[in-house]
Amino acid sequence: MTDTTYNGWTNYETWNVALWLDNDRYYYDLMMMQSVKTFKDFLEKLQSPLRSNLDANWDYKNFTGDNISWSDPKINIEEINEKIMELKND
């Protein structure tokens, strides 16, 4: 049987988004905000004109640092939502 996942995630895009949520302080802090319960909530906070990441040297509101779009249709949103809830319940 061939493993069709990427490091335990559905695909590279999902893994990459999960990685950036965990390993970038700006994204992590947004994700951990009390009002963020889902990936959709995270994206709304990220796109807010009230938020800015002056340290980023890439289009951080639209792409991870590895150039994966936050709105890539390949991202398994259910898996990311589970990750967000797991991190918030730790």
PDB file of N, CA, C and O in Angstrom:
ATOM      1  N   MET A   1       0.848  -1.179   0.000  1.00  0.00           N
ATOM      2  CA  MET A   1       0.000   0.000   0.000  1.00  0.00           C
ATOM      3  C   MET A   1       0.896   1.245   0.000  1.00  0.00           C
ATOM      4  O   MET A   1       1.838   1.334   0.788  1.00  0.00           O
ATOM      5  N   THR A   2       0.606   2.185  -0.867  1.00  0.00           N
ATOM      6  CA  THR A   2       1.391   3.410  -0.982  1.00  0.00           C
ATOM      7  C   THR A   2       0.779   4.518  -0.135  1.00  0.00           C
ATOM      8  O   THR A   2      -0.427   4.761  -0.180  1.00  0.00           O
ATOM      9  N   ASP A   3       1.635   5.186   0.639  1.00  0.00           N
ATOM     10  CA  ASP A   3       1.180   6.331   1.431  1.00  0.00           C
ATOM     11  C   ASP A   3       0.961   7.514   0.492  1.00  0.00           C
ATOM     12  O   ASP A   3       1.871   7.913  -0.234  1.00  0.00           O
ATOM     13  N   THR A   4      -0.239   8.068   0.510  1.00  0.00           N
ATOM     14  CA  THR A   4      -0.555   9.196  -0.376  1.00  0.00           C
ATOM     15  C   THR A   4      -0.629  10.514   0.379  1.00  0.00           C
ATOM     16  O   THR A   4      -1.157  11.500  -0.135  1.00  0.00           O
ATOM     17  N   THR A   5      -0.103  10.532   1.593  1.00  0.00           N
ATOM     18  CA  THR A   5      -0.131  11.766   2.381  1.00  0.00           C
ATOM     19  C   THR A   5       1.236  12.442   2.327  1.00  0.00           C
ATOM     20  O   THR A   5       2.192  11.898   1.775  1.00  0.00           O
ATOM     21  N   TYR A   6       1.307  13.619   2.903  1.00  0.00           N
ATOM     22  CA  TYR A   6       2.550  14.365   2.971  1.00  0.00           C
ATOM     23  C   TYR A   6       2.861  14.635   4.435  1.00  0.00           C
ATOM     24  O   TYR A   6       2.208  15.462   5.071  1.00  0.00           O
ATOM     25  N   ASN A   7       3.854  13.940   4.966  1.00  0.00           N
ATOM     26  CA  ASN A   7       4.230  14.057   6.383  1.00  0.00           C
ATOM     27  C   ASN A   7       3.028  13.909   7.311  1.00  0.00           C
ATOM     28  O   ASN A   7       2.935  14.593   8.330  1.00  0.00           O
ATOM     29  N   GLY A   8       2.113  13.016   6.954  1.00  0.00           N
ATOM     30  CA  GLY A   8       0.933  12.765   7.771  1.00  0.00           C
ATOM     31  C   GLY A   8      -0.249  13.675   7.472  1.00  0.00           C
ATOM     32  O   GLY A   8      -1.323  13.498   8.047  1.00  0.00           O
ATOM     33  N   TRP A   9      -0.071  14.631   6.597  1.00  0.00           N
ATOM     34  CA  TRP A   9      -1.144  15.548   6.200  1.00  0.00           C
ATOM     35  C   TRP A   9      -1.679  15.139   4.838  1.00  0.00           C
ATOM     36  O   TRP A   9      -1.031  14.380   4.118  1.00  0.00           O
ATOM     37  N   THR A  10      -2.840  15.629   4.485  1.00  0.00           N
ATOM     38  CA  THR A  10      -3.484  15.283   3.220  1.00  0.00           C
ATOM     39  C   THR A  10      -2.575  15.507   2.020  1.00  0.00           C
ATOM     40  O   THR A  10      -2.520  14.674   1.115  1.00  0.00           O
ATOM     41  N   ASN A  11      -1.867  16.623   2.008  1.00  0.00           N
ATOM     42  CA  ASN A  11      -1.021  16.981   0.870  1.00  0.00           C
ATOM     43  C   ASN A  11      -0.019  18.046   1.313  1.00  0.00           C
ATOM     44  O   ASN A  11      -0.048  18.512   2.452  1.00  0.00           O
ATOM     45  N   TYR A  12       0.862  18.417   0.393  1.00  0.00           N
ATOM     46  CA  TYR A  12       1.893  19.415   0.693  1.00  0.00           C
ATOM     47  C   TYR A  12       1.283  20.742   1.113  1.00  0.00           C
ATOM     48  O   TYR A  12       1.764  21.363   2.061  1.00  0.00           O
ATOM     49  N   GLU A  13       0.248  21.185   0.439  1.00  0.00           N
ATOM     50  CA  GLU A  13      -0.356  22.491   0.728  1.00  0.00           C
ATOM     51  C   GLU A  13      -0.900  22.540   2.153  1.00  0.00           C
ATOM     52  O   GLU A  13      -0.696  23.525   2.863  1.00  0.00           O
ATOM     53  N   THR A  14      -1.590  21.484   2.571  1.00  0.00           N
ATOM     54  CA  THR A  14      -2.133  21.433   3.933  1.00  0.00           C
ATOM     55  C   THR A  14      -1.002  21.392   4.949  1.00  0.00           C
ATOM     56  O   THR A  14      -1.038  22.103   5.953  1.00  0.00           O
ATOM     57  N   TRP A  15      -0.009  20.570   4.693  1.00  0.00           N
ATOM     58  CA  TRP A  15       1.148  20.478   5.582  1.00  0.00           C
ATOM     59  C   TRP A  15       1.840  21.826   5.712  1.00  0.00           C
ATOM     60  O   TRP A  15       2.204  22.231   6.816  1.00  0.00           O
ATOM     61  N   ASN A  16       2.027  22.528   4.588  1.00  0.00           N
ATOM     62  CA  ASN A  16       2.727  23.800   4.607  1.00  0.00           C
ATOM     63  C   ASN A  16       1.980  24.844   5.424  1.00  0.00           C
ATOM     64  O   ASN A  16       2.586  25.570   6.213  1.00  0.00           O
ATOM     65  N   VAL A  17       0.672  24.921   5.238  1.00  0.00           N
ATOM     66  CA  VAL A  17      -0.137  25.866   6.026  1.00  0.00           C
ATOM     67  C   VAL A  17      -0.038  25.525   7.506  1.00  0.00           C
ATOM     68  O   VAL A  17       0.147  26.415   8.337  1.00  0.00           O
ATOM     69  N   ALA A  18      -0.159  24.245   7.842  1.00  0.00           N
ATOM     70  CA  ALA A  18      -0.058  23.827   9.242  1.00  0.00           C
ATOM     71  C   ALA A  18       1.309  24.194   9.820  1.00  0.00           C
ATOM     72  O   ALA A  18       1.408  24.636  10.964  1.00  0.00           O
ATOM     73  N   LEU A  19       2.338  24.011   9.036  1.00  0.00           N
ATOM     74  CA  LEU A  19       3.689  24.328   9.475  1.00  0.00           C
ATOM     75  C   LEU A  19       3.839  25.816   9.780  1.00  0.00           C
ATOM     76  O   LEU A  19       4.428  26.188  10.795  1.00  0.00           O
ATOM     77  N   TRP A  20       3.312  26.658   8.909  1.00  0.00           N
ATOM     78  CA  TRP A  20       3.425  28.104   9.128  1.00  0.00           C
ATOM     79  C   TRP A  20       2.579  28.564  10.309  1.00  0.00           C
ATOM     80  O   TRP A  20       2.965  29.501  11.008  1.00  0.00           O
ATOM     81  N   LEU A  21       1.449  27.936  10.546  1.00  0.00           N
ATOM     82  CA  LEU A  21       0.626  28.302  11.707  1.00  0.00           C
ATOM     83  C   LEU A  21       1.359  28.012  13.006  1.00  0.00           C
ATOM     84  O   LEU A  21       1.234  28.758  13.977  1.00  0.00           O
ATOM     85  N   ASP A  22       2.112  26.939  13.023  1.00  0.00           N
ATOM     86  CA  ASP A  22       2.850  26.528  14.218  1.00  0.00           C
ATOM     87  C   ASP A  22       4.165  27.259  14.419  1.00  0.00           C
ATOM     88  O   ASP A  22       4.582  27.479  15.556  1.00  0.00           O
ATOM     89  N   ASN A  23       4.820  27.636  13.340  1.00  0.00           N
ATOM     90  CA  ASN A  23       6.217  28.042  13.422  1.00  0.00           C
ATOM     91  C   ASN A  23       6.495  29.495  13.079  1.00  0.00           C
ATOM     92  O   ASN A  23       7.658  29.887  12.985  1.00  0.00           O
ATOM     93  N   ASP A  24       5.484  30.288  12.894  1.00  0.00           N
ATOM     94  CA  ASP A  24       5.669  31.716  12.669  1.00  0.00           C
ATOM     95  C   ASP A  24       4.914  32.451  13.768  1.00  0.00           C
ATOM     96  O   ASP A  24       3.706  32.272  13.923  1.00  0.00           O
ATOM     97  N   ARG A  25       5.613  33.263  14.518  1.00  0.00           N
ATOM     98  CA  ARG A  25       5.013  33.911  15.691  1.00  0.00           C
ATOM     99  C   ARG A  25       3.790  34.758  15.327  1.00  0.00           C
ATOM    100  O   ARG A  25       2.786  34.741  16.039  1.00  0.00           O
ATOM    101  N   TYR A  26       3.879  35.487  14.235  1.00  0.00           N
ATOM    102  CA  TYR A  26       2.761  36.342  13.826  1.00  0.00           C
ATOM    103  C   TYR A  26       1.521  35.501  13.538  1.00  0.00           C
ATOM    104  O   TYR A  26       0.441  35.795  14.050  1.00  0.00           O
ATOM    105  N   TYR A  27       1.669  34.462  12.725  1.00  0.00           N
ATOM    106  CA  TYR A  27       0.530  33.604  12.378  1.00  0.00           C
ATOM    107  C   TYR A  27       0.018  32.856  13.611  1.00  0.00           C
ATOM    108  O   TYR A  27      -1.189  32.709  13.799  1.00  0.00           O
ATOM    109  N   TYR A  28       0.942  32.390  14.441  1.00  0.00           N
ATOM    110  CA  TYR A  28       0.546  31.667  15.647  1.00  0.00           C
ATOM    111  C   TYR A  28      -0.274  32.567  16.564  1.00  0.00           C
ATOM    112  O   TYR A  28      -1.312  32.154  17.080  1.00  0.00           O
ATOM    113  N   ASP A  29       0.190  33.785  16.763  1.00  0.00           N
ATOM    114  CA  ASP A  29      -0.545  34.711  17.634  1.00  0.00           C
ATOM    115  C   ASP A  29      -1.935  35.017  17.074  1.00  0.00           C
ATOM    116  O   ASP A  29      -2.900  35.097  17.834  1.00  0.00           O
ATOM    117  N   LEU A  30      -2.047  35.187  15.766  1.00  0.00           N
ATOM    118  CA  LEU A  30      -3.372  35.392  15.155  1.00  0.00           C
ATOM    119  C   LEU A  30      -4.260  34.182  15.402  1.00  0.00           C
ATOM    120  O   LEU A  30      -5.410  34.315  15.819  1.00  0.00           O
ATOM    121  N   MET A  31      -3.711  33.003  15.139  1.00  0.00           N
ATOM    122  CA  MET A  31      -4.480  31.773  15.287  1.00  0.00           C
ATOM    123  C   MET A  31      -4.955  31.577  16.727  1.00  0.00           C
ATOM    124  O   MET A  31      -6.047  31.058  16.955  1.00  0.00           O
ATOM    125  N   MET A  32      -4.148  31.987  17.688  1.00  0.00           N
ATOM    126  CA  MET A  32      -4.483  31.760  19.090  1.00  0.00           C
ATOM    127  C   MET A  32      -5.418  32.823  19.674  1.00  0.00           C
ATOM    128  O   MET A  32      -5.801  32.734  20.840  1.00  0.00           O
ATOM    129  N   MET A  33      -5.783  33.815  18.882  1.00  0.00           N
ATOM    130  CA  MET A  33      -6.738  34.811  19.367  1.00  0.00           C
ATOM    131  C   MET A  33      -8.044  34.106  19.753  1.00  0.00           C
ATOM    132  O   MET A  33      -8.461  33.152  19.095  1.00  0.00           O
ATOM    133  N   GLN A  34      -8.666  34.576  20.801  1.00  0.00           N
ATOM    134  CA  GLN A  34      -9.873  33.941  21.312  1.00  0.00           C
ATOM    135  C   GLN A  34     -10.973  33.862  20.253  1.00  0.00           C
ATOM    136  O   GLN A  34     -11.728  32.889  20.226  1.00  0.00           O
ATOM    137  N   SER A  35     -11.074  34.847  19.401  1.00  0.00           N
ATOM    138  CA  SER A  35     -12.147  34.880  18.398  1.00  0.00           C
ATOM    139  C   SER A  35     -11.880  33.952  17.205  1.00  0.00           C
ATOM    140  O   SER A  35     -12.767  33.746  16.376  1.00  0.00           O
ATOM    141  N   VAL A  36     -10.687  33.401  17.113  1.00  0.00           N
ATOM    142  CA  VAL A  36     -10.366  32.496  16.000  1.00  0.00           C
ATOM    143  C   VAL A  36     -10.689  31.069  16.412  1.00  0.00           C
ATOM    144  O   VAL A  36     -10.048  30.499  17.295  1.00  0.00           O
ATOM    145  N   LYS A  37     -11.693  30.505  15.759  1.00  0.00           N
ATOM    146  CA  LYS A  37     -12.109  29.134  16.046  1.00  0.00           C
ATOM    147  C   LYS A  37     -11.872  28.214  14.849  1.00  0.00           C
ATOM    148  O   LYS A  37     -11.806  26.994  14.998  1.00  0.00           O
ATOM    149  N   THR A  38     -11.745  28.808  13.662  1.00  0.00           N
ATOM    150  CA  THR A  38     -11.604  28.037  12.429  1.00  0.00           C
ATOM    151  C   THR A  38     -10.557  28.693  11.525  1.00  0.00           C
ATOM    152  O   THR A  38     -10.112  29.813  11.776  1.00  0.00           O
ATOM    153  N   PHE A  39     -10.181  27.977  10.480  1.00  0.00           N
ATOM    154  CA  PHE A  39      -9.256  28.520   9.493  1.00  0.00           C
ATOM    155  C   PHE A  39      -9.859  29.751   8.821  1.00  0.00           C
ATOM    156  O   PHE A  39      -9.145  30.706   8.514  1.00  0.00           O
ATOM    157  N   LYS A  40     -11.153  29.728   8.597  1.00  0.00           N
ATOM    158  CA  LYS A  40     -11.840  30.892   8.011  1.00  0.00           C
ATOM    159  C   LYS A  40     -11.678  32.110   8.917  1.00  0.00           C
ATOM    160  O   LYS A  40     -11.398  33.207   8.433  1.00  0.00           O
ATOM    161  N   ASP A  41     -11.851  31.929  10.226  1.00  0.00           N
ATOM    162  CA  ASP A  41     -11.652  33.028  11.177  1.00  0.00           C
ATOM    163  C   ASP A  41     -10.218  33.554  11.100  1.00  0.00           C
ATOM    164  O   ASP A  41      -9.989  34.763  11.113  1.00  0.00           O
ATOM    165  N   PHE A  42      -9.262  32.634  11.019  1.00  0.00           N
ATOM    166  CA  PHE A  42      -7.860  33.019  10.909  1.00  0.00           C
ATOM    167  C   PHE A  42      -7.634  33.880   9.670  1.00  0.00           C
ATOM    168  O   PHE A  42      -6.980  34.921   9.739  1.00  0.00           O
ATOM    169  N   LEU A  43      -8.182  33.438   8.536  1.00  0.00           N
ATOM    170  CA  LEU A  43      -7.999  34.181   7.289  1.00  0.00           C
ATOM    171  C   LEU A  43      -8.629  35.570   7.369  1.00  0.00           C
ATOM    172  O   LEU A  43      -8.081  36.533   6.831  1.00  0.00           O
ATOM    173  N   GLU A  44      -9.766  35.675   8.031  1.00  0.00           N
ATOM    174  CA  GLU A  44     -10.400  36.991   8.191  1.00  0.00           C
ATOM    175  C   GLU A  44      -9.515  37.916   9.020  1.00  0.00           C
ATOM    176  O   GLU A  44      -9.372  39.093   8.688  1.00  0.00           O
ATOM    177  N   LYS A  45      -8.928  37.407  10.078  1.00  0.00           N
ATOM    178  CA  LYS A  45      -8.010  38.221  10.896  1.00  0.00           C
ATOM    179  C   LYS A  45      -6.776  38.601  10.083  1.00  0.00           C
ATOM    180  O   LYS A  45      -6.306  39.737  10.135  1.00  0.00           O
ATOM    181  N   LEU A  46      -6.264  37.637   9.337  1.00  0.00           N
ATOM    182  CA  LEU A  46      -5.072  37.880   8.532  1.00  0.00           C
ATOM    183  C   LEU A  46      -5.308  38.974   7.495  1.00  0.00           C
ATOM    184  O   LEU A  46      -4.421  39.788   7.240  1.00  0.00           O
ATOM    185  N   GLN A  47      -6.485  38.998   6.903  1.00  0.00           N
ATOM    186  CA  GLN A  47      -6.806  39.970   5.854  1.00  0.00           C
ATOM    187  C   GLN A  47      -7.236  41.322   6.401  1.00  0.00           C
ATOM    188  O   GLN A  47      -7.386  42.275   5.635  1.00  0.00           O
ATOM    189  N   SER A  48      -7.435  41.424   7.692  1.00  0.00           N
ATOM    190  CA  SER A  48      -7.886  42.671   8.307  1.00  0.00           C
ATOM    191  C   SER A  48      -6.880  43.797   8.062  1.00  0.00           C
ATOM    192  O   SER A  48      -5.676  43.607   8.234  1.00  0.00           O
ATOM    193  N   PRO A  49      -7.376  44.963   7.662  1.00  0.00           N
ATOM    194  CA  PRO A  49      -6.460  46.101   7.473  1.00  0.00           C
ATOM    195  C   PRO A  49      -5.862  46.589   8.799  1.00  0.00           C
ATOM    196  O   PRO A  49      -4.904  47.362   8.798  1.00  0.00           O
ATOM    197  N   LEU A  50      -6.420  46.142   9.920  1.00  0.00           N
ATOM    198  CA  LEU A  50      -5.913  46.557  11.225  1.00  0.00           C
ATOM    199  C   LEU A  50      -4.678  45.765  11.639  1.00  0.00           C
ATOM    200  O   LEU A  50      -4.001  46.129  12.601  1.00  0.00           O
ATOM    201  N   ARG A  51      -4.381  44.693  10.922  1.00  0.00           N
ATOM    202  CA  ARG A  51      -3.255  43.825  11.262  1.00  0.00           C
ATOM    203  C   ARG A  51      -2.133  44.021  10.254  1.00  0.00           C
ATOM    204  O   ARG A  51      -2.371  44.191   9.059  1.00  0.00           O
ATOM    205  N   SER A  52      -0.914  43.995  10.756  1.00  0.00           N
ATOM    206  CA  SER A  52       0.217  44.018   9.829  1.00  0.00           C
ATOM    207  C   SER A  52       1.410  43.307  10.444  1.00  0.00           C
ATOM    208  O   SER A  52       1.614  43.315  11.658  1.00  0.00           O
ATOM    209  N   ASN A  53       2.181  42.698   9.575  1.00  0.00           N
ATOM    210  CA  ASN A  53       3.397  42.016   9.973  1.00  0.00           C
ATOM    211  C   ASN A  53       4.553  42.729   9.287  1.00  0.00           C
ATOM    212  O   ASN A  53       4.933  42.383   8.168  1.00  0.00           O
ATOM    213  N   LEU A  54       5.093  43.700   9.948  1.00  0.00           N
ATOM    214  CA  LEU A  54       6.136  44.520   9.346  1.00  0.00           C
ATOM    215  C   LEU A  54       7.430  43.753   9.131  1.00  0.00           C
ATOM    216  O   LEU A  54       8.286  44.192   8.363  1.00  0.00           O
ATOM    217  N   ASP A  55       7.587  42.613   9.798  1.00  0.00           N
ATOM    218  CA  ASP A  55       8.798  41.813   9.644  1.00  0.00           C
ATOM    219  C   ASP A  55       8.792  40.956   8.383  1.00  0.00           C
ATOM    220  O   ASP A  55       9.847  40.488   7.954  1.00  0.00           O
ATOM    221  N   ALA A  56       7.637  40.746   7.789  1.00  0.00           N
ATOM    222  CA  ALA A  56       7.545  39.854   6.624  1.00  0.00           C
ATOM    223  C   ALA A  56       8.134  40.523   5.387  1.00  0.00           C
ATOM    224  O   ALA A  56       7.914  41.707   5.135  1.00  0.00           O
ATOM    225  N   ASN A  57       8.871  39.750   4.640  1.00  0.00           N
ATOM    226  CA  ASN A  57       9.426  40.267   3.388  1.00  0.00           C
ATOM    227  C   ASN A  57       8.778  39.545   2.193  1.00  0.00           C
ATOM    228  O   ASN A  57       9.395  39.397   1.138  1.00  0.00           O
ATOM    229  N   TRP A  58       7.541  39.105   2.374  1.00  0.00           N
ATOM    230  CA  TRP A  58       6.743  38.489   1.319  1.00  0.00           C
ATOM    231  C   TRP A  58       5.299  38.905   1.517  1.00  0.00           C
ATOM    232  O   TRP A  58       4.967  39.544   2.516  1.00  0.00           O
ATOM    233  N   ASP A  59       4.458  38.559   0.597  1.00  0.00           N
ATOM    234  CA  ASP A  59       3.028  38.906   0.659  1.00  0.00           C
ATOM    235  C   ASP A  59       2.341  37.996   1.687  1.00  0.00           C
ATOM    236  O   ASP A  59       1.593  37.088   1.324  1.00  0.00           O
ATOM    237  N   TYR A  60       2.606  38.253   2.965  1.00  0.00           N
ATOM    238  CA  TYR A  60       2.174  37.378   4.063  1.00  0.00           C
ATOM    239  C   TYR A  60       0.663  37.255   4.193  1.00  0.00           C
ATOM    240  O   TYR A  60       0.182  36.272   4.757  1.00  0.00           O
ATOM    241  N   LYS A  61      -0.103  38.223   3.688  1.00  0.00           N
ATOM    242  CA  LYS A  61      -1.558  38.139   3.796  1.00  0.00           C
ATOM    243  C   LYS A  61      -2.156  37.171   2.778  1.00  0.00           C
ATOM    244  O   LYS A  61      -3.284  36.709   2.950  1.00  0.00           O
ATOM    245  N   ASN A  62      -1.412  36.863   1.729  1.00  0.00           N
ATOM    246  CA  ASN A  62      -1.929  35.985   0.685  1.00  0.00           C
ATOM    247  C   ASN A  62      -1.175  34.674   0.532  1.00  0.00           C
ATOM    248  O   ASN A  62      -1.694  33.724  -0.055  1.00  0.00           O
ATOM    249  N   PHE A  63       0.045  34.612   1.055  1.00  0.00           N
ATOM    250  CA  PHE A  63       0.873  33.424   0.869  1.00  0.00           C
ATOM    251  C   PHE A  63       1.666  33.104   2.126  1.00  0.00           C
ATOM    252  O   PHE A  63       2.032  33.996   2.892  1.00  0.00           O
ATOM    253  N   THR A  64       1.925  31.816   2.325  1.00  0.00           N
ATOM    254  CA  THR A  64       2.878  31.437   3.361  1.00  0.00           C
ATOM    255  C   THR A  64       4.256  31.877   2.886  1.00  0.00           C
ATOM    256  O   THR A  64       4.405  32.315   1.745  1.00  0.00           O
ATOM    257  N   GLY A  65       5.241  31.771   3.725  1.00  0.00           N
ATOM    258  CA  GLY A  65       6.601  32.113   3.347  1.00  0.00           C
ATOM    259  C   GLY A  65       7.177  31.200   2.277  1.00  0.00           C
ATOM    260  O   GLY A  65       8.221  31.498   1.696  1.00  0.00           O
ATOM    261  N   ASP A  66       6.497  30.088   2.015  1.00  0.00           N
ATOM    262  CA  ASP A  66       6.906  29.149   0.962  1.00  0.00           C
ATOM    263  C   ASP A  66       6.084  29.318  -0.307  1.00  0.00           C
ATOM    264  O   ASP A  66       6.097  28.461  -1.190  1.00  0.00           O
ATOM    265  N   ASN A  67       5.373  30.428  -0.385  1.00  0.00           N
ATOM    266  CA  ASN A  67       4.592  30.795  -1.575  1.00  0.00           C
ATOM    267  C   ASN A  67       3.390  29.883  -1.836  1.00  0.00           C
ATOM    268  O   ASN A  67       3.010  29.669  -2.987  1.00  0.00           O
ATOM    269  N   ILE A  68       2.800  29.352  -0.775  1.00  0.00           N
ATOM    270  CA  ILE A  68       1.542  28.605  -0.893  1.00  0.00           C
ATOM    271  C   ILE A  68       0.421  29.576  -0.538  1.00  0.00           C
ATOM    272  O   ILE A  68       0.449  30.213   0.515  1.00  0.00           O
ATOM    273  N   SER A  69      -0.555  29.680  -1.415  1.00  0.00           N
ATOM    274  CA  SER A  69      -1.678  30.585  -1.178  1.00  0.00           C
ATOM    275  C   SER A  69      -2.502  30.103   0.008  1.00  0.00           C
ATOM    276  O   SER A  69      -2.803  28.916   0.128  1.00  0.00           O
ATOM    277  N   TRP A  70      -2.863  31.038   0.880  1.00  0.00           N
ATOM    278  CA  TRP A  70      -3.732  30.690   2.009  1.00  0.00           C
ATOM    279  C   TRP A  70      -5.089  30.194   1.512  1.00  0.00           C
ATOM    280  O   TRP A  70      -5.794  29.496   2.240  1.00  0.00           O
ATOM    281  N   SER A  71      -5.457  30.544   0.294  1.00  0.00           N
ATOM    282  CA  SER A  71      -6.758  30.124  -0.243  1.00  0.00           C
ATOM    283  C   SER A  71      -6.631  29.015  -1.290  1.00  0.00           C
ATOM    284  O   SER A  71      -7.550  28.797  -2.080  1.00  0.00           O
ATOM    285  N   ASP A  72      -5.509  28.324  -1.296  1.00  0.00           N
ATOM    286  CA  ASP A  72      -5.309  27.221  -2.246  1.00  0.00           C
ATOM    287  C   ASP A  72      -6.425  26.185  -2.052  1.00  0.00           C
ATOM    288  O   ASP A  72      -6.649  25.729  -0.931  1.00  0.00           O
ATOM    289  N   PRO A  73      -7.118  25.814  -3.118  1.00  0.00           N
ATOM    290  CA  PRO A  73      -8.229  24.855  -2.983  1.00  0.00           C
ATOM    291  C   PRO A  73      -7.783  23.461  -2.555  1.00  0.00           C
ATOM    292  O   PRO A  73      -8.618  22.645  -2.166  1.00  0.00           O
ATOM    293  N   LYS A  74      -6.491  23.170  -2.619  1.00  0.00           N
ATOM    294  CA  LYS A  74      -6.001  21.850  -2.194  1.00  0.00           C
ATOM    295  C   LYS A  74      -5.904  21.732  -0.670  1.00  0.00           C
ATOM    296  O   LYS A  74      -5.811  20.622  -0.146  1.00  0.00           O
ATOM    297  N   ILE A  75      -5.923  22.842   0.036  1.00  0.00           N
ATOM    298  CA  ILE A  75      -5.801  22.811   1.494  1.00  0.00           C
ATOM    299  C   ILE A  75      -7.011  22.089   2.085  1.00  0.00           C
ATOM    300  O   ILE A  75      -8.159  22.408   1.779  1.00  0.00           O
ATOM    301  N   ASN A  76      -6.724  21.117   2.931  1.00  0.00           N
ATOM    302  CA  ASN A  76      -7.783  20.390   3.629  1.00  0.00           C
ATOM    303  C   ASN A  76      -8.188  21.226   4.845  1.00  0.00           C
ATOM    304  O   ASN A  76      -7.553  21.168   5.897  1.00  0.00           O
ATOM    305  N   ILE A  77      -9.241  21.991   4.677  1.00  0.00           N
ATOM    306  CA  ILE A  77      -9.677  22.938   5.717  1.00  0.00           C
ATOM    307  C   ILE A  77     -10.096  22.212   6.992  1.00  0.00           C
ATOM    308  O   ILE A  77      -9.837  22.697   8.094  1.00  0.00           O
ATOM    309  N   GLU A  78     -10.737  21.061   6.852  1.00  0.00           N
ATOM    310  CA  GLU A  78     -11.148  20.309   8.040  1.00  0.00           C
ATOM    311  C   GLU A  78      -9.933  19.918   8.873  1.00  0.00           C
ATOM    312  O   GLU A  78      -9.966  19.987  10.102  1.00  0.00           O
ATOM    313  N   GLU A  79      -8.873  19.512   8.204  1.00  0.00           N
ATOM    314  CA  GLU A  79      -7.651  19.136   8.916  1.00  0.00           C
ATOM    315  C   GLU A  79      -7.029  20.336   9.627  1.00  0.00           C
ATOM    316  O   GLU A  79      -6.558  20.211  10.757  1.00  0.00           O
ATOM    317  N   ILE A  80      -7.025  21.485   8.977  1.00  0.00           N
ATOM    318  CA  ILE A  80      -6.483  22.703   9.598  1.00  0.00           C
ATOM    319  C   ILE A  80      -7.369  23.136  10.768  1.00  0.00           C
ATOM    320  O   ILE A  80      -6.858  23.560  11.805  1.00  0.00           O
ATOM    321  N   ASN A  81      -8.682  23.034  10.613  1.00  0.00           N
ATOM    322  CA  ASN A  81      -9.587  23.362  11.719  1.00  0.00           C
ATOM    323  C   ASN A  81      -9.309  22.467  12.926  1.00  0.00           C
ATOM    324  O   ASN A  81      -9.305  22.940  14.062  1.00  0.00           O
ATOM    325  N   GLU A  82      -9.078  21.180  12.684  1.00  0.00           N
ATOM    326  CA  GLU A  82      -8.750  20.260  13.781  1.00  0.00           C
ATOM    327  C   GLU A  82      -7.458  20.690  14.471  1.00  0.00           C
ATOM    328  O   GLU A  82      -7.365  20.669  15.698  1.00  0.00           O
ATOM    329  N   LYS A  83      -6.480  21.073  13.687  1.00  0.00           N
ATOM    330  CA  LYS A  83      -5.204  21.524  14.247  1.00  0.00           C
ATOM    331  C   LYS A  83      -5.404  22.750  15.137  1.00  0.00           C
ATOM    332  O   LYS A  83      -4.861  22.821  16.240  1.00  0.00           O
ATOM    333  N   ILE A  84      -6.178  23.701  14.653  1.00  0.00           N
ATOM    334  CA  ILE A  84      -6.435  24.917  15.426  1.00  0.00           C
ATOM    335  C   ILE A  84      -7.091  24.558  16.757  1.00  0.00           C
ATOM    336  O   ILE A  84      -6.688  25.069  17.802  1.00  0.00           O
ATOM    337  N   MET A  85      -8.080  23.699  16.729  1.00  0.00           N
ATOM    338  CA  MET A  85      -8.768  23.328  17.966  1.00  0.00           C
ATOM    339  C   MET A  85      -7.845  22.550  18.904  1.00  0.00           C
ATOM    340  O   MET A  85      -7.881  22.757  20.117  1.00  0.00           O
ATOM    341  N   GLU A  86      -7.029  21.670  18.361  1.00  0.00           N
ATOM    342  CA  GLU A  86      -6.077  20.925  19.202  1.00  0.00           C
ATOM    343  C   GLU A  86      -5.109  21.881  19.890  1.00  0.00           C
ATOM    344  O   GLU A  86      -4.869  21.752  21.091  1.00  0.00           O
ATOM    345  N   LEU A  87      -4.559  22.823  19.164  1.00  0.00           N
ATOM    346  CA  LEU A  87      -3.611  23.766  19.759  1.00  0.00           C
ATOM    347  C   LEU A  87      -4.275  24.619  20.830  1.00  0.00           C
ATOM    348  O   LEU A  87      -3.656  24.932  21.847  1.00  0.00           O
ATOM    349  N   LYS A  88      -5.505  24.989  20.616  1.00  0.00           N
ATOM    350  CA  LYS A  88      -6.209  25.829  21.581  1.00  0.00           C
ATOM    351  C   LYS A  88      -6.619  25.056  22.830  1.00  0.00           C
ATOM    352  O   LYS A  88      -6.834  25.649  23.887  1.00  0.00           O
ATOM    353  N   ASN A  89      -6.726  23.734  22.710  1.00  0.00           N
ATOM    354  CA  ASN A  89      -7.126  22.918  23.863  1.00  0.00           C
ATOM    355  C   ASN A  89      -5.945  22.376  24.645  1.00  0.00           C
ATOM    356  O   ASN A  89      -6.135  21.700  25.656  1.00  0.00           O
ATOM    357  N   ASP A  90      -4.725  22.660  24.198  1.00  0.00           N
ATOM    358  CA  ASP A  90      -3.539  22.185  24.937  1.00  0.00           C
ATOM    359  C   ASP A  90      -3.307  22.974  26.185  1.00  0.00           C
ATOM    360  O   ASP A  90      -2.356  22.704  26.918  1.00  0.00           O
TER     361      ASP A  90
END
